[in-house]
Amino acid sequence: MVRAMGGSSTENFESHGMSMASLVRELANYIGKPVTDATGLTGKYNVKMSFSREGLEGGRRGGPMEMAAGGSTPSDGATSLFKAVQEQLGLKLEQKKGTVELIVIDKAEKTPTAN
């Protein structure tokens, strides 16, 4: 179960029995960029963190992402997502350049046609 509750600009995220793959998907939703799991952890974890939504561009909240991977403190004084992941979960989000698999659909037809 994932529960994300937000006040004015603070997000309280809580989940029980969450895999790292699920956490990675949630973080990618918040950040609006691909996130890769490099932990090697395979168990299920209880996750609870509180962070500022300020500057996040992902599907959960709008706005351009202006914070660095170091996680500068948002103007409302709350903890950035990057710092929350490190301080509250003991993990680290690092921005890196790399390759990402994409599927490109160059044409779609309403009615299937024979090959």
Phi and psi restraints in degrees (range 20) as a CNS / XPLOR table:
assign (resid 1 and name C) (resid 2 and name N)
       (resid 2 and name CA) (resid 2 and name C) 1.0 -112.3 20.0 2
assign (resid 2 and name N) (resid 2 and name CA)
       (resid 2 and name C) (resid 3 and name N) 1.0 130.4 20.0 2
assign (resid 2 and name C) (resid 3 and name N)
       (resid 3 and name CA) (resid 3 and name C) 1.0 -126.5 20.0 2
assign (resid 3 and name N) (resid 3 and name CA)
       (resid 3 and name C) (resid 4 and name N) 1.0 119.4 20.0 2
assign (resid 3 and name C) (resid 4 and name N)
       (resid 4 and name CA) (resid 4 and name C) 1.0 -121.8 20.0 2
assign (resid 4 and name N) (resid 4 and name CA)
       (resid 4 and name C) (resid 5 and name N) 1.0 114.6 20.0 2
assign (resid 4 and name C) (resid 5 and name N)
       (resid 5 and name CA) (resid 5 and name C) 1.0 -121.9 20.0 2
assign (resid 5 and name N) (resid 5 and name CA)
       (resid 5 and name C) (resid 6 and name N) 1.0 132.8 20.0 2
assign (resid 5 and name C) (resid 6 and name N)
       (resid 6 and name CA) (resid 6 and name C) 1.0 -123.4 20.0 2
assign (resid 6 and name N) (resid 6 and name CA)
       (resid 6 and name C) (resid 7 and name N) 1.0 142.8 20.0 2
assign (resid 6 and name C) (resid 7 and name N)
       (resid 7 and name CA) (resid 7 and name C) 1.0 -90.7 20.0 2
assign (resid 7 and name N) (resid 7 and name CA)
       (resid 7 and name C) (resid 8 and name N) 1.0 -137.2 20.0 2
assign (resid 7 and name C) (resid 8 and name N)
       (resid 8 and name CA) (resid 8 and name C) 1.0 -62.4 20.0 2
assign (resid 8 and name N) (resid 8 and name CA)
       (resid 8 and name C) (resid 9 and name N) 1.0 -58.1 20.0 2
assign (resid 8 and name C) (resid 9 and name N)
       (resid 9 and name CA) (resid 9 and name C) 1.0 -138.3 20.0 2
assign (resid 9 and name N) (resid 9 and name CA)
       (resid 9 and name C) (resid 10 and name N) 1.0 14.0 20.0 2
assign (resid 9 and name C) (resid 10 and name N)
       (resid 10 and name CA) (resid 10 and name C) 1.0 -109.3 20.0 2
assign (resid 10 and name N) (resid 10 and name CA)
       (resid 10 and name C) (resid 11 and name N) 1.0 134.7 20.0 2
assign (resid 10 and name C) (resid 11 and name N)
       (resid 11 and name CA) (resid 11 and name C) 1.0 -106.7 20.0 2
assign (resid 11 and name N) (resid 11 and name CA)
       (resid 11 and name C) (resid 12 and name N) 1.0 130.7 20.0 2
assign (resid 11 and name C) (resid 12 and name N)
       (resid 12 and name CA) (resid 12 and name C) 1.0 -111.2 20.0 2
assign (resid 12 and name N) (resid 12 and name CA)
       (resid 12 and name C) (resid 13 and name N) 1.0 110.6 20.0 2
assign (resid 12 and name C) (resid 13 and name N)
       (resid 13 and name CA) (resid 13 and name C) 1.0 -108.1 20.0 2
assign (resid 13 and name N) (resid 13 and name CA)
       (resid 13 and name C) (resid 14 and name N) 1.0 130.6 20.0 2
assign (resid 13 and name C) (resid 14 and name N)
       (resid 14 and name CA) (resid 14 and name C) 1.0 -144.9 20.0 2
assign (resid 14 and name N) (resid 14 and name CA)
       (resid 14 and name C) (resid 15 and name N) 1.0 134.8 20.0 2
assign (resid 14 and name C) (resid 15 and name N)
       (resid 15 and name CA) (resid 15 and name C) 1.0 -149.3 20.0 2
assign (resid 15 and name N) (resid 15 and name CA)
       (resid 15 and name C) (resid 16 and name N) 1.0 145.0 20.0 2
assign (resid 15 and name C) (resid 16 and name N)
       (resid 16 and name CA) (resid 16 and name C) 1.0 -116.0 20.0 2
assign (resid 16 and name N) (resid 16 and name CA)
       (resid 16 and name C) (resid 17 and name N) 1.0 133.5 20.0 2
assign (resid 16 and name C) (resid 17 and name N)
       (resid 17 and name CA) (resid 17 and name C) 1.0 69.4 20.0 2
assign (resid 17 and name N) (resid 17 and name CA)
       (resid 17 and name C) (resid 18 and name N) 1.0 39.5 20.0 2
assign (resid 17 and name C) (resid 18 and name N)
       (resid 18 and name CA) (resid 18 and name C) 1.0 -93.3 20.0 2
assign (resid 18 and name N) (resid 18 and name CA)
       (resid 18 and name C) (resid 19 and name N) 1.0 133.9 20.0 2
assign (resid 18 and name C) (resid 19 and name N)
       (resid 19 and name CA) (resid 19 and name C) 1.0 -81.0 20.0 2
assign (resid 19 and name N) (resid 19 and name CA)
       (resid 19 and name C) (resid 20 and name N) 1.0 162.7 20.0 2
assign (resid 19 and name C) (resid 20 and name N)
       (resid 20 and name CA) (resid 20 and name C) 1.0 -64.7 20.0 2
assign (resid 20 and name N) (resid 20 and name CA)
       (resid 20 and name C) (resid 21 and name N) 1.0 -34.2 20.0 2
assign (resid 20 and name C) (resid 21 and name N)
       (resid 21 and name CA) (resid 21 and name C) 1.0 -61.3 20.0 2
assign (resid 21 and name N) (resid 21 and name CA)
       (resid 21 and name C) (resid 22 and name N) 1.0 -40.6 20.0 2
assign (resid 21 and name C) (resid 22 and name N)
       (resid 22 and name CA) (resid 22 and name C) 1.0 -68.6 20.0 2
assign (resid 22 and name N) (resid 22 and name CA)
       (resid 22 and name C) (resid 23 and name N) 1.0 -40.5 20.0 2
assign (resid 22 and name C) (resid 23 and name N)
       (resid 23 and name CA) (resid 23 and name C) 1.0 -62.6 20.0 2
assign (resid 23 and name N) (resid 23 and name CA)
       (resid 23 and name C) (resid 24 and name N) 1.0 -42.1 20.0 2
assign (resid 23 and name C) (resid 24 and name N)
       (resid 24 and name CA) (resid 24 and name C) 1.0 -59.7 20.0 2
assign (resid 24 and name N) (resid 24 and name CA)
       (resid 24 and name C) (resid 25 and name N) 1.0 -43.2 20.0 2
assign (resid 24 and name C) (resid 25 and name N)
       (resid 25 and name CA) (resid 25 and name C) 1.0 -62.9 20.0 2
assign (resid 25 and name N) (resid 25 and name CA)
       (resid 25 and name C) (resid 26 and name N) 1.0 -42.6 20.0 2
assign (resid 25 and name C) (resid 26 and name N)
       (resid 26 and name CA) (resid 26 and name C) 1.0 -63.1 20.0 2
assign (resid 26 and name N) (resid 26 and name CA)
       (resid 26 and name C) (resid 27 and name N) 1.0 -44.5 20.0 2
assign (resid 26 and name C) (resid 27 and name N)
       (resid 27 and name CA) (resid 27 and name C) 1.0 -63.1 20.0 2
assign (resid 27 and name N) (resid 27 and name CA)
       (resid 27 and name C) (resid 28 and name N) 1.0 -40.7 20.0 2
assign (resid 27 and name C) (resid 28 and name N)
       (resid 28 and name CA) (resid 28 and name C) 1.0 -62.2 20.0 2
assign (resid 28 and name N) (resid 28 and name CA)
       (resid 28 and name C) (resid 29 and name N) 1.0 -37.1 20.0 2
assign (resid 28 and name C) (resid 29 and name N)
       (resid 29 and name CA) (resid 29 and name C) 1.0 -63.2 20.0 2
assign (resid 29 and name N) (resid 29 and name CA)
       (resid 29 and name C) (resid 30 and name N) 1.0 -42.3 20.0 2
assign (resid 29 and name C) (resid 30 and name N)
       (resid 30 and name CA) (resid 30 and name C) 1.0 -68.8 20.0 2
assign (resid 30 and name N) (resid 30 and name CA)
       (resid 30 and name C) (resid 31 and name N) 1.0 -44.2 20.0 2
assign (resid 30 and name C) (resid 31 and name N)
       (resid 31 and name CA) (resid 31 and name C) 1.0 -79.0 20.0 2
assign (resid 31 and name N) (resid 31 and name CA)
       (resid 31 and name C) (resid 32 and name N) 1.0 -32.3 20.0 2
assign (resid 31 and name C) (resid 32 and name N)
       (resid 32 and name CA) (resid 32 and name C) 1.0 81.6 20.0 2
assign (resid 32 and name N) (resid 32 and name CA)
       (resid 32 and name C) (resid 33 and name N) 1.0 19.0 20.0 2
assign (resid 32 and name C) (resid 33 and name N)
       (resid 33 and name CA) (resid 33 and name C) 1.0 -139.2 20.0 2
assign (resid 33 and name N) (resid 33 and name CA)
       (resid 33 and name C) (resid 34 and name N) 1.0 158.7 20.0 2
assign (resid 33 and name C) (resid 34 and name N)
       (resid 34 and name CA) (resid 34 and name C) 1.0 -62.1 20.0 2
assign (resid 34 and name N) (resid 34 and name CA)
       (resid 34 and name C) (resid 35 and name N) 1.0 141.2 20.0 2
assign (resid 34 and name C) (resid 35 and name N)
       (resid 35 and name CA) (resid 35 and name C) 1.0 -125.1 20.0 2
assign (resid 35 and name N) (resid 35 and name CA)
       (resid 35 and name C) (resid 36 and name N) 1.0 133.9 20.0 2
assign (resid 35 and name C) (resid 36 and name N)
       (resid 36 and name CA) (resid 36 and name C) 1.0 -112.9 20.0 2
assign (resid 36 and name N) (resid 36 and name CA)
       (resid 36 and name C) (resid 37 and name N) 1.0 135.8 20.0 2
assign (resid 36 and name C) (resid 37 and name N)
       (resid 37 and name CA) (resid 37 and name C) 1.0 -84.5 20.0 2
assign (resid 37 and name N) (resid 37 and name CA)
       (resid 37 and name C) (resid 38 and name N) 1.0 115.7 20.0 2
assign (resid 37 and name C) (resid 38 and name N)
       (resid 38 and name CA) (resid 38 and name C) 1.0 -116.5 20.0 2
assign (resid 38 and name N) (resid 38 and name CA)
       (resid 38 and name C) (resid 39 and name N) 1.0 17.1 20.0 2
assign (resid 38 and name C) (resid 39 and name N)
       (resid 39 and name CA) (resid 39 and name C) 1.0 -80.6 20.0 2
assign (resid 39 and name N) (resid 39 and name CA)
       (resid 39 and name C) (resid 40 and name N) 1.0 -33.7 20.0 2
assign (resid 39 and name C) (resid 40 and name N)
       (resid 40 and name CA) (resid 40 and name C) 1.0 77.6 20.0 2
assign (resid 40 and name N) (resid 40 and name CA)
       (resid 40 and name C) (resid 41 and name N) 1.0 5.0 20.0 2
assign (resid 40 and name C) (resid 41 and name N)
       (resid 41 and name CA) (resid 41 and name C) 1.0 -78.9 20.0 2
assign (resid 41 and name N) (resid 41 and name CA)
       (resid 41 and name C) (resid 42 and name N) 1.0 135.4 20.0 2
assign (resid 41 and name C) (resid 42 and name N)
       (resid 42 and name CA) (resid 42 and name C) 1.0 -118.4 20.0 2
assign (resid 42 and name N) (resid 42 and name CA)
       (resid 42 and name C) (resid 43 and name N) 1.0 -3.3 20.0 2
assign (resid 42 and name C) (resid 43 and name N)
       (resid 43 and name CA) (resid 43 and name C) 1.0 -80.4 20.0 2
assign (resid 43 and name N) (resid 43 and name CA)
       (resid 43 and name C) (resid 44 and name N) 1.0 -172.9 20.0 2
assign (resid 43 and name C) (resid 44 and name N)
       (resid 44 and name CA) (resid 44 and name C) 1.0 -110.4 20.0 2
assign (resid 44 and name N) (resid 44 and name CA)
       (resid 44 and name C) (resid 45 and name N) 1.0 138.0 20.0 2
assign (resid 44 and name C) (resid 45 and name N)
       (resid 45 and name CA) (resid 45 and name C) 1.0 -132.6 20.0 2
assign (resid 45 and name N) (resid 45 and name CA)
       (resid 45 and name C) (resid 46 and name N) 1.0 149.6 20.0 2
assign (resid 45 and name C) (resid 46 and name N)
       (resid 46 and name CA) (resid 46 and name C) 1.0 -89.5 20.0 2
assign (resid 46 and name N) (resid 46 and name CA)
       (resid 46 and name C) (resid 47 and name N) 1.0 124.2 20.0 2
assign (resid 46 and name C) (resid 47 and name N)
       (resid 47 and name CA) (resid 47 and name C) 1.0 -117.7 20.0 2
assign (resid 47 and name N) (resid 47 and name CA)
       (resid 47 and name C) (resid 48 and name N) 1.0 130.5 20.0 2
assign (resid 47 and name C) (resid 48 and name N)
       (resid 48 and name CA) (resid 48 and name C) 1.0 -145.5 20.0 2
assign (resid 48 and name N) (resid 48 and name CA)
       (resid 48 and name C) (resid 49 and name N) 1.0 121.7 20.0 2
assign (resid 48 and name C) (resid 49 and name N)
       (resid 49 and name CA) (resid 49 and name C) 1.0 -151.8 20.0 2
assign (resid 49 and name N) (resid 49 and name CA)
       (resid 49 and name C) (resid 50 and name N) 1.0 157.8 20.0 2
assign (resid 49 and name C) (resid 50 and name N)
       (resid 50 and name CA) (resid 50 and name C) 1.0 -130.5 20.0 2
assign (resid 50 and name N) (resid 50 and name CA)
       (resid 50 and name C) (resid 51 and name N) 1.0 132.2 20.0 2
assign (resid 50 and name C) (resid 51 and name N)
       (resid 51 and name CA) (resid 51 and name C) 1.0 -155.2 20.0 2
assign (resid 51 and name N) (resid 51 and name CA)
       (resid 51 and name C) (resid 52 and name N) 1.0 165.8 20.0 2
assign (resid 51 and name C) (resid 52 and name N)
       (resid 52 and name CA) (resid 52 and name C) 1.0 -81.7 20.0 2
assign (resid 52 and name N) (resid 52 and name CA)
       (resid 52 and name C) (resid 53 and name N) 1.0 140.7 20.0 2
assign (resid 52 and name C) (resid 53 and name N)
       (resid 53 and name CA) (resid 53 and name C) 1.0 -86.1 20.0 2
assign (resid 53 and name N) (resid 53 and name CA)
       (resid 53 and name C) (resid 54 and name N) 1.0 -7.2 20.0 2
assign (resid 53 and name C) (resid 54 and name N)
       (resid 54 and name CA) (resid 54 and name C) 1.0 -59.6 20.0 2
assign (resid 54 and name N) (resid 54 and name CA)
       (resid 54 and name C) (resid 55 and name N) 1.0 130.0 20.0 2
assign (resid 54 and name C) (resid 55 and name N)
       (resid 55 and name CA) (resid 55 and name C) 1.0 84.8 20.0 2
assign (resid 55 and name N) (resid 55 and name CA)
       (resid 55 and name C) (resid 56 and name N) 1.0 -4.4 20.0 2
assign (resid 55 and name C) (resid 56 and name N)
       (resid 56 and name CA) (resid 56 and name C) 1.0 -81.3 20.0 2
assign (resid 56 and name N) (resid 56 and name CA)
       (resid 56 and name C) (resid 57 and name N) 1.0 137.3 20.0 2
assign (resid 56 and name C) (resid 57 and name N)
       (resid 57 and name CA) (resid 57 and name C) 1.0 -108.1 20.0 2
assign (resid 57 and name N) (resid 57 and name CA)
       (resid 57 and name C) (resid 58 and name N) 1.0 -0.8 20.0 2
assign (resid 57 and name C) (resid 58 and name N)
       (resid 58 and name CA) (resid 58 and name C) 1.0 -69.0 20.0 2
assign (resid 58 and name N) (resid 58 and name CA)
       (resid 58 and name C) (resid 59 and name N) 1.0 -178.7 20.0 2
assign (resid 58 and name C) (resid 59 and name N)
       (resid 59 and name CA) (resid 59 and name C) 1.0 -63.2 20.0 2
assign (resid 59 and name N) (resid 59 and name CA)
       (resid 59 and name C) (resid 60 and name N) 1.0 -22.8 20.0 2
assign (resid 59 and name C) (resid 60 and name N)
       (resid 60 and name CA) (resid 60 and name C) 1.0 -75.8 20.0 2
assign (resid 60 and name N) (resid 60 and name CA)
       (resid 60 and name C) (resid 61 and name N) 1.0 -37.0 20.0 2
assign (resid 60 and name C) (resid 61 and name N)
       (resid 61 and name CA) (resid 61 and name C) 1.0 -143.0 20.0 2
assign (resid 61 and name N) (resid 61 and name CA)
       (resid 61 and name C) (resid 62 and name N) 1.0 155.4 20.0 2
assign (resid 61 and name C) (resid 62 and name N)
       (resid 62 and name CA) (resid 62 and name C) 1.0 -95.5 20.0 2
assign (resid 62 and name N) (resid 62 and name CA)
       (resid 62 and name C) (resid 63 and name N) 1.0 176.2 20.0 2
assign (resid 62 and name C) (resid 63 and name N)
       (resid 63 and name CA) (resid 63 and name C) 1.0 111.4 20.0 2
assign (resid 63 and name N) (resid 63 and name CA)
       (resid 63 and name C) (resid 64 and name N) 1.0 148.0 20.0 2
assign (resid 63 and name C) (resid 64 and name N)
       (resid 64 and name CA) (resid 64 and name C) 1.0 -70.1 20.0 2
assign (resid 64 and name N) (resid 64 and name CA)
       (resid 64 and name C) (resid 65 and name N) 1.0 146.7 20.0 2
assign (resid 64 and name C) (resid 65 and name N)
       (resid 65 and name CA) (resid 65 and name C) 1.0 -86.7 20.0 2
assign (resid 65 and name N) (resid 65 and name CA)
       (resid 65 and name C) (resid 66 and name N) 1.0 109.5 20.0 2
assign (resid 65 and name C) (resid 66 and name N)
       (resid 66 and name CA) (resid 66 and name C) 1.0 -111.6 20.0 2
assign (resid 66 and name N) (resid 66 and name CA)
       (resid 66 and name C) (resid 67 and name N) 1.0 -9.3 20.0 2
assign (resid 66 and name C) (resid 67 and name N)
       (resid 67 and name CA) (resid 67 and name C) 1.0 -80.7 20.0 2
assign (resid 67 and name N) (resid 67 and name CA)
       (resid 67 and name C) (resid 68 and name N) 1.0 148.3 20.0 2
assign (resid 67 and name C) (resid 68 and name N)
       (resid 68 and name CA) (resid 68 and name C) 1.0 -82.7 20.0 2
assign (resid 68 and name N) (resid 68 and name CA)
       (resid 68 and name C) (resid 69 and name N) 1.0 167.3 20.0 2
assign (resid 68 and name C) (resid 69 and name N)
       (resid 69 and name CA) (resid 69 and name C) 1.0 -60.4 20.0 2
assign (resid 69 and name N) (resid 69 and name CA)
       (resid 69 and name C) (resid 70 and name N) 1.0 -25.1 20.0 2
assign (resid 69 and name C) (resid 70 and name N)
       (resid 70 and name CA) (resid 70 and name C) 1.0 -68.1 20.0 2
assign (resid 70 and name N) (resid 70 and name CA)
       (resid 70 and name C) (resid 71 and name N) 1.0 -21.0 20.0 2
assign (resid 70 and name C) (resid 71 and name N)
       (resid 71 and name CA) (resid 71 and name C) 1.0 77.0 20.0 2
assign (resid 71 and name N) (resid 71 and name CA)
       (resid 71 and name C) (resid 72 and name N) 1.0 71.7 20.0 2
assign (resid 71 and name C) (resid 72 and name N)
       (resid 72 and name CA) (resid 72 and name C) 1.0 -62.9 20.0 2
assign (resid 72 and name N) (resid 72 and name CA)
       (resid 72 and name C) (resid 73 and name N) 1.0 155.1 20.0 2
assign (resid 72 and name C) (resid 73 and name N)
       (resid 73 and name CA) (resid 73 and name C) 1.0 -72.1 20.0 2
assign (resid 73 and name N) (resid 73 and name CA)
       (resid 73 and name C) (resid 74 and name N) 1.0 126.2 20.0 2
assign (resid 73 and name C) (resid 74 and name N)
       (resid 74 and name CA) (resid 74 and name C) 1.0 -62.6 20.0 2
assign (resid 74 and name N) (resid 74 and name CA)
       (resid 74 and name C) (resid 75 and name N) 1.0 160.7 20.0 2
assign (resid 74 and name C) (resid 75 and name N)
       (resid 75 and name CA) (resid 75 and name C) 1.0 -63.8 20.0 2
assign (resid 75 and name N) (resid 75 and name CA)
       (resid 75 and name C) (resid 76 and name N) 1.0 -21.5 20.0 2
assign (resid 75 and name C) (resid 76 and name N)
       (resid 76 and name CA) (resid 76 and name C) 1.0 -83.4 20.0 2
assign (resid 76 and name N) (resid 76 and name CA)
       (resid 76 and name C) (resid 77 and name N) 1.0 2.0 20.0 2
assign (resid 76 and name C) (resid 77 and name N)
       (resid 77 and name CA) (resid 77 and name C) 1.0 84.1 20.0 2
assign (resid 77 and name N) (resid 77 and name CA)
       (resid 77 and name C) (resid 78 and name N) 1.0 -6.6 20.0 2
assign (resid 77 and name C) (resid 78 and name N)
       (resid 78 and name CA) (resid 78 and name C) 1.0 -77.1 20.0 2
assign (resid 78 and name N) (resid 78 and name CA)
       (resid 78 and name C) (resid 79 and name N) 1.0 169.1 20.0 2
assign (resid 78 and name C) (resid 79 and name N)
       (resid 79 and name CA) (resid 79 and name C) 1.0 -78.2 20.0 2
assign (resid 79 and name N) (resid 79 and name CA)
       (resid 79 and name C) (resid 80 and name N) 1.0 136.8 20.0 2
assign (resid 79 and name C) (resid 80 and name N)
       (resid 80 and name CA) (resid 80 and name C) 1.0 -71.2 20.0 2
assign (resid 80 and name N) (resid 80 and name CA)
       (resid 80 and name C) (resid 81 and name N) 1.0 162.3 20.0 2
assign (resid 80 and name C) (resid 81 and name N)
       (resid 81 and name CA) (resid 81 and name C) 1.0 -59.3 20.0 2
assign (resid 81 and name N) (resid 81 and name CA)
       (resid 81 and name C) (resid 82 and name N) 1.0 -41.2 20.0 2
assign (resid 81 and name C) (resid 82 and name N)
       (resid 82 and name CA) (resid 82 and name C) 1.0 -61.3 20.0 2
assign (resid 82 and name N) (resid 82 and name CA)
       (resid 82 and name C) (resid 83 and name N) 1.0 -44.2 20.0 2
assign (resid 82 and name C) (resid 83 and name N)
       (resid 83 and name CA) (resid 83 and name C) 1.0 -70.4 20.0 2
assign (resid 83 and name N) (resid 83 and name CA)
       (resid 83 and name C) (resid 84 and name N) 1.0 -38.0 20.0 2
assign (resid 83 and name C) (resid 84 and name N)
       (resid 84 and name CA) (resid 84 and name C) 1.0 -61.9 20.0 2
assign (resid 84 and name N) (resid 84 and name CA)
       (resid 84 and name C) (resid 85 and name N) 1.0 -42.5 20.0 2
assign (resid 84 and name C) (resid 85 and name N)
       (resid 85 and name CA) (resid 85 and name C) 1.0 -60.9 20.0 2
assign (resid 85 and name N) (resid 85 and name CA)
       (resid 85 and name C) (resid 86 and name N) 1.0 -41.4 20.0 2
assign (resid 85 and name C) (resid 86 and name N)
       (resid 86 and name CA) (resid 86 and name C) 1.0 -74.9 20.0 2
assign (resid 86 and name N) (resid 86 and name CA)
       (resid 86 and name C) (resid 87 and name N) 1.0 -47.9 20.0 2
assign (resid 86 and name C) (resid 87 and name N)
       (resid 87 and name CA) (resid 87 and name C) 1.0 -78.3 20.0 2
assign (resid 87 and name N) (resid 87 and name CA)
       (resid 87 and name C) (resid 88 and name N) 1.0 -35.2 20.0 2
assign (resid 87 and name C) (resid 88 and name N)
       (resid 88 and name CA) (resid 88 and name C) 1.0 -97.1 20.0 2
assign (resid 88 and name N) (resid 88 and name CA)
       (resid 88 and name C) (resid 89 and name N) 1.0 -25.4 20.0 2
assign (resid 88 and name C) (resid 89 and name N)
       (resid 89 and name CA) (resid 89 and name C) 1.0 -112.6 20.0 2
assign (resid 89 and name N) (resid 89 and name CA)
       (resid 89 and name C) (resid 90 and name N) 1.0 -13.9 20.0 2
assign (resid 89 and name C) (resid 90 and name N)
       (resid 90 and name CA) (resid 90 and name C) 1.0 75.3 20.0 2
assign (resid 90 and name N) (resid 90 and name CA)
       (resid 90 and name C) (resid 91 and name N) 1.0 19.5 20.0 2
assign (resid 90 and name C) (resid 91 and name N)
       (resid 91 and name CA) (resid 91 and name C) 1.0 -112.7 20.0 2
assign (resid 91 and name N) (resid 91 and name CA)
       (resid 91 and name C) (resid 92 and name N) 1.0 171.9 20.0 2
assign (resid 91 and name C) (resid 92 and name N)
       (resid 92 and name CA) (resid 92 and name C) 1.0 -136.7 20.0 2
assign (resid 92 and name N) (resid 92 and name CA)
       (resid 92 and name C) (resid 93 and name N) 1.0 129.4 20.0 2
assign (resid 92 and name C) (resid 93 and name N)
       (resid 93 and name CA) (resid 93 and name C) 1.0 -96.0 20.0 2
assign (resid 93 and name N) (resid 93 and name CA)
       (resid 93 and name C) (resid 94 and name N) 1.0 124.5 20.0 2
assign (resid 93 and name C) (resid 94 and name N)
       (resid 94 and name CA) (resid 94 and name C) 1.0 -123.2 20.0 2
assign (resid 94 and name N) (resid 94 and name CA)
       (resid 94 and name C) (resid 95 and name N) 1.0 134.4 20.0 2
assign (resid 94 and name C) (resid 95 and name N)
       (resid 95 and name CA) (resid 95 and name C) 1.0 -83.1 20.0 2
assign (resid 95 and name N) (resid 95 and name CA)
       (resid 95 and name C) (resid 96 and name N) 1.0 126.5 20.0 2
assign (resid 95 and name C) (resid 96 and name N)
       (resid 96 and name CA) (resid 96 and name C) 1.0 -139.8 20.0 2
assign (resid 96 and name N) (resid 96 and name CA)
       (resid 96 and name C) (resid 97 and name N) 1.0 154.3 20.0 2
assign (resid 96 and name C) (resid 97 and name N)
       (resid 97 and name CA) (resid 97 and name C) 1.0 -91.6 20.0 2
assign (resid 97 and name N) (resid 97 and name CA)
       (resid 97 and name C) (resid 98 and name N) 1.0 141.8 20.0 2
assign (resid 97 and name C) (resid 98 and name N)
       (resid 98 and name CA) (resid 98 and name C) 1.0 -169.3 20.0 2
assign (resid 98 and name N) (resid 98 and name CA)
       (resid 98 and name C) (resid 99 and name N) 1.0 -175.5 20.0 2
assign (resid 98 and name C) (resid 99 and name N)
       (resid 99 and name CA) (resid 99 and name C) 1.0 -94.3 20.0 2
assign (resid 99 and name N) (resid 99 and name CA)
       (resid 99 and name C) (resid 100 and name N) 1.0 147.4 20.0 2
assign (resid 99 and name C) (resid 100 and name N)
       (resid 100 and name CA) (resid 100 and name C) 1.0 -131.5 20.0 2
assign (resid 100 and name N) (resid 100 and name CA)
       (resid 100 and name C) (resid 101 and name N) 1.0 131.9 20.0 2
assign (resid 100 and name C) (resid 101 and name N)
       (resid 101 and name CA) (resid 101 and name C) 1.0 -73.2 20.0 2
assign (resid 101 and name N) (resid 101 and name CA)
       (resid 101 and name C) (resid 102 and name N) 1.0 133.4 20.0 2
assign (resid 101 and name C) (resid 102 and name N)
       (resid 102 and name CA) (resid 102 and name C) 1.0 -129.1 20.0 2
assign (resid 102 and name N) (resid 102 and name CA)
       (resid 102 and name C) (resid 103 and name N) 1.0 149.0 20.0 2
assign (resid 102 and name C) (resid 103 and name N)
       (resid 103 and name CA) (resid 103 and name C) 1.0 -112.6 20.0 2
assign (resid 103 and name N) (resid 103 and name CA)
       (resid 103 and name C) (resid 104 and name N) 1.0 121.9 20.0 2
assign (resid 103 and name C) (resid 104 and name N)
       (resid 104 and name CA) (resid 104 and name C) 1.0 -109.2 20.0 2
assign (resid 104 and name N) (resid 104 and name CA)
       (resid 104 and name C) (resid 105 and name N) 1.0 124.3 20.0 2
assign (resid 104 and name C) (resid 105 and name N)
       (resid 105 and name CA) (resid 105 and name C) 1.0 -104.1 20.0 2
assign (resid 105 and name N) (resid 105 and name CA)
       (resid 105 and name C) (resid 106 and name N) 1.0 114.0 20.0 2
assign (resid 105 and name C) (resid 106 and name N)
       (resid 106 and name CA) (resid 106 and name C) 1.0 -95.0 20.0 2
assign (resid 106 and name N) (resid 106 and name CA)
       (resid 106 and name C) (resid 107 and name N) 1.0 -10.9 20.0 2
assign (resid 106 and name C) (resid 107 and name N)
       (resid 107 and name CA) (resid 107 and name C) 1.0 -159.1 20.0 2
assign (resid 107 and name N) (resid 107 and name CA)
       (resid 107 and name C) (resid 108 and name N) 1.0 139.7 20.0 2
assign (resid 107 and name C) (resid 108 and name N)
       (resid 108 and name CA) (resid 108 and name C) 1.0 -137.4 20.0 2
assign (resid 108 and name N) (resid 108 and name CA)
       (resid 108 and name C) (resid 109 and name N) 1.0 134.4 20.0 2
assign (resid 108 and name C) (resid 109 and name N)
       (resid 109 and name CA) (resid 109 and name C) 1.0 -117.5 20.0 2
assign (resid 109 and name N) (resid 109 and name CA)
       (resid 109 and name C) (resid 110 and name N) 1.0 143.7 20.0 2
assign (resid 109 and name C) (resid 110 and name N)
       (resid 110 and name CA) (resid 110 and name C) 1.0 -66.2 20.0 2
assign (resid 110 and name N) (resid 110 and name CA)
       (resid 110 and name C) (resid 111 and name N) 1.0 -44.8 20.0 2
assign (resid 110 and name C) (resid 111 and name N)
       (resid 111 and name CA) (resid 111 and name C) 1.0 -105.1 20.0 2
assign (resid 111 and name N) (resid 111 and name CA)
       (resid 111 and name C) (resid 112 and name N) 1.0 127.0 20.0 2
assign (resid 111 and name C) (resid 112 and name N)
       (resid 112 and name CA) (resid 112 and name C) 1.0 -63.1 20.0 2
assign (resid 112 and name N) (resid 112 and name CA)
       (resid 112 and name C) (resid 113 and name N) 1.0 145.1 20.0 2
assign (resid 112 and name C) (resid 113 and name N)
       (resid 113 and name CA) (resid 113 and name C) 1.0 -115.8 20.0 2
assign (resid 113 and name N) (resid 113 and name CA)
       (resid 113 and name C) (resid 114 and name N) 1.0 158.7 20.0 2
assign (resid 113 and name C) (resid 114 and name N)
       (resid 114 and name CA) (resid 114 and name C) 1.0 -71.7 20.0 2
assign (resid 114 and name N) (resid 114 and name CA)
       (resid 114 and name C) (resid 115 and name N) 1.0 148.9 20.0 2
